[in-house]
Amino acid sequence: MARARGRTAVVWRWDNAWPTYGMTISMESPTEQPEQSGIGRLELVEFPHPALLRRTRPLVHIDEGVCDAVEQMFEIMYEAGGIGLAANQVGLPYRLFVVNLEARPEAGEELVFINPSLSRPRGTAVQEEGCLSLPGLRMDVRRPEKVVLDAWSLDGEAIHLDLDGMLARVVQHEFDHLEGKLFTDRLPEAAALEVRRSLDTFREVFLGRQSRGEVPGDDVLAARLDRLEGERCTGA
């Protein structure tokens, strides 16, 4: 598991964007990479931002923009008091999430997981969860107690972990985000009915911000997601 701080000196390109343990990657110099725009300043987005409801795409190119995004994601996560944050929670369409179970930059371990996949779910555990993109909403969520994670680090190293406990839960929560799902999608029917009013309130607030021009319209947001995907999620 690799720490996030520090920039890579080269640009990584995956020969295959889906993680298979032991897969090789190739290296490009910055002059060989396709032209890519900067990602810019990121901020936490809340439901129902289109990025949260859209399945993310595997990253193929890891450039300075992605490295900068990872650093910003840790800063945003710490400021919000979170222990995990997925890329689409900051409006990025990439299969990437960060974790630090201590929720503080001076403690714990900063983990970055790129193009993750989960397998071998075992056991069952119920625990209360919240979400930075659904502030104030917390519910009990049933998940597998253990799971195997395969992913890549920011430095292009293969990761293979058999997880349990809190890290297993956080990884599954963030992985759901990458699939365009929220923890509310895992609630049983009675609990889902209980949170429906809260979700409706989030929708009203978001639509109000759009109507006042504080947030771009869905078509503009979708176009940005499409552009970012095209720059870093294809082999071209």
Buried (B, 14 or more C-beta within 10 A) or exposed (E): BBEBEEEBEBBBBBEEBEBEEEBEBEEBEEEEBBEBEEBEEBEBBBBBBBBBEBEBBBBBBBBBBBBBBBBBBBEBBBEBEBBBBBBBBBBBBBBBBBBBBEBEBEEEEBBBBBBBBBEEBEEEBEEEBBBBBBEEBEBEBEBBBBBBBBBBBBBBEBBEBEBBEEBBBBBBBBBBBBBBBBBBEBBEEEBBEEBEEBBEEBEEEBEEEBEEEEBBEBEEBBEBBEEBBBBBBEEE
